[in-house]
Amino acid sequence: MTAQNIIDDFRDMANEEEGGRRWEDKTLRRLINTIVSMTVRIRPDAQLDTSGDLITITDVSANTDTVSISDEWRSVVVDGVAWRAFRYEGGDKKDAARAAAFRDDYLTIVKV
């Protein structure tokens, strides 16, 4: 999966409208890197590919970069990005209730 896949999923979930105020791709890539790092610290198994080989964690710096986490964790990464975006980013788009819901979804899966 690429950073763009995560960004597209996030934008769909956040109901961002084309032409409206949006989170910058650069901000979302930074949040992807943060969430991937957090997730593999809590759940090292997220760093394994489908054949059980270890995925080397690298930061994404472009939307076409591959996200360094198993594809099965895609929705978890999207929830984590949404949690952080609504909690800490976006100025007038901050929304504590939405942030808490996405945080709970993220933690429910990650801290099994």
C-alpha positions in Angstrom: 0.0 0.0 0.0 1.2 3.5 -0.7 0.9 6.7 1.3 -1.6 7.9 -1.2 -3.9 4.9 -0.4 -3.8 5.9 3.3 -4.4 9.6 2.4 -7.3 8.7 0.1 -8.9 6.5 2.8 -8.5 9.2 5.4 -10.0 11.9 3.2 -13.0 9.6 2.5 -13.5 9.0 6.2 -12.9 12.6 7.2 -15.4 13.7 4.5 -13.0 16.2 3.1 -14.4 18.0 0.0 -12.4 18.8 -3.1 -11.7 22.5 -3.1 -12.5 22.9 0.6 -10.1 23.2 3.5 -8.0 20.0 3.6 -5.1 18.6 5.5 -1.9 19.0 3.5 -0.4 15.8 2.1 2.9 16.6 3.9 1.0 16.7 7.3 -0.7 13.4 6.5 2.6 11.7 5.5 4.1 12.8 8.8 1.2 11.3 10.7 1.5 8.1 8.7 5.1 7.8 9.8 4.2 8.5 13.4 1.4 5.9 13.4 3.5 3.2 11.7 6.2 3.8 14.3 3.8 3.7 17.2 2.0 0.6 15.9 5.1 -1.6 15.4 6.4 -0.6 18.8 3.1 -1.9 20.3 2.6 -4.7 17.9 5.9 -6.0 16.4 3.9 -8.5 14.3 2.6 -5.6 12.2 6.1 -5.5 10.8 5.8 -8.9 9.2 4.7 -9.5 5.7 2.4 -12.3 4.6 5.3 -14.7 4.3 6.5 -13.9 7.8 9.5 -11.9 6.7 10.4 -8.7 8.6 9.5 -5.4 6.8 12.1 -2.7 7.1 10.5 0.4 8.5 11.2 3.5 6.4 9.5 6.9 6.5 7.3 8.0 3.6 8.3 11.3 2.0 6.1 11.1 -1.1 2.6 9.9 -1.7 3.9 7.2 -4.0 6.1 5.7 -1.3 5.2 2.3 0.1 4.1 2.3 3.7 6.3 0.1 5.8 3.7 -2.0 7.5 1.8 -5.1 6.5 -1.2 -4.3 4.3 -3.6 -6.0 6.7 -2.9 -3.0 9.1 -4.2 -0.5 6.5 -7.4 0.4 8.4 -5.5 0.7 11.6 -3.1 3.2 10.1 -6.0 5.2 8.7 -7.7 5.2 12.1 -4.5 6.3 13.7 -3.9 9.1 11.2 -7.5 10.3 11.7 -7.1 10.2 15.5 -3.9 12.4 15.4 -5.3 14.7 12.6 -8.5 15.5 14.5 -6.7 15.8 17.8 -3.6 17.7 17.0 -3.7 19.1 13.5 -5.9 21.2 11.3 -6.7 24.3 13.4 -10.4 24.8 13.0 -10.9 21.2 11.9 -9.9 19.9 15.4 -12.7 17.7 16.8 -12.1 16.1 20.1 -15.1 13.7 19.8 -14.1 12.4 16.4 -10.4 12.2 17.6 -11.5 10.1 20.6 -13.6 7.7 18.4 -10.7 7.1 16.0 -8.3 6.7 19.0 -10.6 4.1 20.5 -10.8 2.2 17.2 -7.0 2.3 16.8 -6.3 1.1 20.3 -9.0 -1.6 20.3 -7.1 -3.3 17.4 -3.5 -2.5 18.4 -3.7 -3.4 22.1 -5.4 -6.7 21.7 
